[in-house]
Amino acid sequence: MNRSRSSQPPVPRVTRSAGGRLTEPAERLDSGPGPYGKQRRKQTDSALAQDLSQMSMSGQDTLNNSSPSASAVKSSSRGGLASVARLVKLGRCKNVVVVAGAGVSTASGIPDFRTPGTGLYSNLEKYNIPYPEAIFNIDYFSNDPQPFFSLAKALYPGSHRPNYIHYFIRMLHHKGLLLRVYTQNIDGLEKLCGIPDDKLVEAHGSFATAACHLCYTAYPAEEAKQAIMNDEVPICTFCAATVKPDVVFFGEDLPQKYFLNTQDFPKADLLIIMGTSLQIEPFASLVNTVRSTVPRLLLNRNAVGPFEKVPLRRADHMELGDLEETVRRFAEMLGWNDDIEELMRSQETLSLPTLISSPLSVVQTSCQSRGAPAGTETSRSRAGGQRGASSGSEETDSETDSKSSASSSQST
């Protein structure tokens, strides 16, 4: 069935931008429906702030305006991790939003973008492109799609499995706490571990669908994949332009589903940011749109975005270091580690997609930090394309999660 922009309902258009950060005043975000909505929100914020003030704060109590040492940051952030775990156990955080980047998938063997030496952008000389980001630039793709298709052979999902971090996010859903996860990753591992589609926003698209890059006519994703794997260029049957997977490139619009952020971030009572450099707009600015009293927890290798400021905002916490180790420690504080490991074991018994015999060496010598197969830090919005559905076994798991979430959330 042909699909083009003209046949779609009008949607807001937001593309990747190098401009300033997008921020919203707290007063605008606090407003809610009903005559008592705003008053209630303030009372909740006040109670949360009181809880936070009684705990060990990350950064605010131990750091001054001078540049902190790595040990000082590390020490202060550990208290913050415990503080957020306590808030969750007290039932203070029932609408958790997760912002995920490429670092989430490096434990699955998928390289990220920006790590010097191993990142994707450090290993693109073989593709003869003028600059690293060109391989994900839609204008460059229009003139020469072959470099991207060569890389795509190594990036296509199927060769990697979800890791502990993905299942931690899945456990947030199982406990009835996950409002939404916004991911820059294009590897599909969030879906593969069983996070339901309605809880997931793939802000930079995925390989699950494909379409013409000019007229947006849908194209069978499996046929596009087979062509790319055979070093062929898939061609649109409507306008004869090049077809590509629905991965968001620089210069393209973000998916329509991305705009759920206008509802989710003002509603969030905990924001967890993990494995991202927060360098690509407008995705990076999402973290600034929660209310000022909402705890923001950064789990990352380095301080990024607003967490580079010293001292930190009173409700901000961060834990720097190996992401998988940090998430395991967080899960242990919450008492979830055994549940997550059992979930991983049970998921391993389910049938997984056939692994692609692709040149993995291209990927494994390729990258680490911004999100290649894990995530393309770019932007674009296909005219309304739905992403591929989860497998039947995953849907069953998700239904089980939904049914048990109410009782589970009571136990946290």
PyMOL commands that set and color helices and strands:
alter all, ss='L'
color gray80, all
select helices_A, chain A and resi 5-7+26-30+37-53+70-89+102-104+106-108+120-122+125-127+132-136+138-143+146-155+164-174+189-192+197-199+221-229+256-267+283-288+305-308+323-334+337-348+360-364+392-411
alter helices_A, ss='H'
color red, helices_A
select strands_A, chain A and resi 96-100+178-183+200-202+205-212+218-219+243-247+270-274+296-300+316-320
alter strands_A, ss='S'
color yellow, strands_A
deselect
rebuild
show_as cartoon
